[in-house]
């Protein structure tokens, strides 16, 4: 790999890593979704390198670890949302029961 190509790749990984870290710290999953294609771009750029340096491989590993943490954070956020929606459904069951009772009792 040419030194200029390697520097460009390291800069790419570093930039995406910083953006991903900021999104993760802010728990900003919309920003994470916007960064996700940039992670793919980094990995595609790396895939054309015949022999990436140890520094590039380390940058890839750091991004992989951070990405894994972001995926865990997304999964936790999804679970919390699922719980909220289930709670709303339960409340909806109560509302439905009130409506049935009102119908049976003639709206009293």
C-alpha positions as CSV (number, residue, x, y, z in Angstrom):
1,X,0.0,0.0,0.0
2,X,1.3,3.5,-0.9
3,X,2.0,5.7,2.1
4,X,-0.5,8.3,0.8
5,X,-3.2,5.6,0.5
6,X,-2.5,4.4,4.0
7,X,-2.6,7.9,5.5
8,X,-6.0,8.4,3.7
9,X,-7.3,5.2,5.1
10,X,-6.1,5.9,8.6
11,X,-7.7,9.4,8.4
12,X,-11.0,7.7,7.2
13,X,-11.0,5.3,10.1
14,X,-10.0,8.0,12.6
15,X,-12.8,10.3,11.4
16,X,-15.5,7.6,11.5
17,X,-14.3,6.4,14.8
18,X,-14.6,9.9,16.3
19,X,-18.1,10.4,14.8
20,X,-19.2,7.0,16.1
21,X,-17.8,7.6,19.5
22,X,-19.7,11.0,19.7
23,X,-22.9,9.3,18.6
24,X,-22.5,6.5,21.1
25,X,-21.8,8.9,24.0
26,X,-24.8,11.0,23.0
27,X,-26.9,7.8,22.6
28,X,-27.9,9.4,19.3
29,X,-29.1,6.5,17.2
30,X,-30.2,8.6,14.2
31,X,-26.7,9.9,14.0
32,X,-25.4,6.3,14.3
33,X,-27.6,5.3,11.4
34,X,-26.1,8.1,9.3
35,X,-22.5,7.0,10.2
36,X,-23.1,3.3,9.5
37,X,-22.6,3.7,5.7
38,X,-19.3,5.4,6.4
39,X,-18.2,2.4,8.4
40,X,-19.0,0.3,5.3
41,X,-16.9,2.7,3.2
42,X,-13.9,2.3,5.5
43,X,-14.1,-1.5,5.3
44,X,-14.6,-1.5,1.5
45,X,-11.5,0.8,1.2
46,X,-9.6,-1.6,3.4
47,X,-10.7,-4.6,1.4
48,X,-8.7,-3.5,-1.7
49,X,-5.5,-3.2,0.3
50,X,-3.2,-6.2,-0.3
51,X,-1.2,-5.9,2.9
52,X,-2.5,-3.3,5.3
53,X,-0.1,-2.1,7.9
54,X,-0.4,-3.0,11.6
55,X,-1.5,0.5,12.2
56,X,-4.4,0.2,9.8
57,X,-5.4,-3.1,11.2
58,X,-5.3,-1.7,14.7
59,X,-7.6,1.2,13.5
60,X,-9.9,-1.4,12.0
61,X,-10.0,-3.3,15.3
62,X,-10.7,-0.2,17.4
63,X,-13.6,0.8,15.1
64,X,-14.9,-2.8,15.2
65,X,-15.0,-2.7,19.0
66,X,-16.7,0.7,19.1
67,X,-19.2,-0.5,16.5
68,X,-20.0,-3.5,18.7
69,X,-20.6,-1.2,21.6
70,X,-22.9,1.0,19.5
71,X,-24.8,-2.1,18.4
72,X,-25.3,-3.1,22.0
73,X,-26.5,0.4,22.8
74,X,-29.0,0.3,19.9
75,X,-30.3,-3.1,21.1
76,X,-30.8,-1.6,24.6
77,X,-32.6,1.4,23.1
78,X,-34.8,-0.9,21.1
79,X,-35.6,-3.0,24.1
80,X,-36.6,0.1,26.1
81,X,-38.8,1.2,23.3
82,X,-40.4,-2.2,23.1
83,X,-41.1,-2.0,26.8
84,X,-42.7,1.4,26.4
85,X,-44.9,0.2,23.6
86,X,-45.9,-2.9,25.5
87,X,-46.9,-0.6,28.4
88,X,-49.0,1.5,26.1
89,X,-50.7,-1.6,24.8
90,X,-51.5,-2.6,28.4
91,X,-53.0,0.8,29.0
92,X,-54.9,0.4,25.8
93,X,-56.4,-2.8,27.2
94,X,-57.6,-0.8,30.2
95,X,-59.1,1.8,27.9
96,X,-60.8,-0.9,25.9
97,X,-62.2,-2.5,29.0
98,X,-63.7,0.9,30.1
99,X,-65.3,1.3,26.7
100,X,-66.9,-2.2,26.9
101,X,-68.2,-1.5,30.4
102,X,-69.6,1.8,29.3
103,X,-71.4,0.0,26.5
104,X,-72.8,-2.6,28.8
105,X,-73.9,0.0,31.4
106,X,-75.4,2.3,28.8
107,X,-72.7,5.0,29.1
108,X,-73.0,5.6,32.9
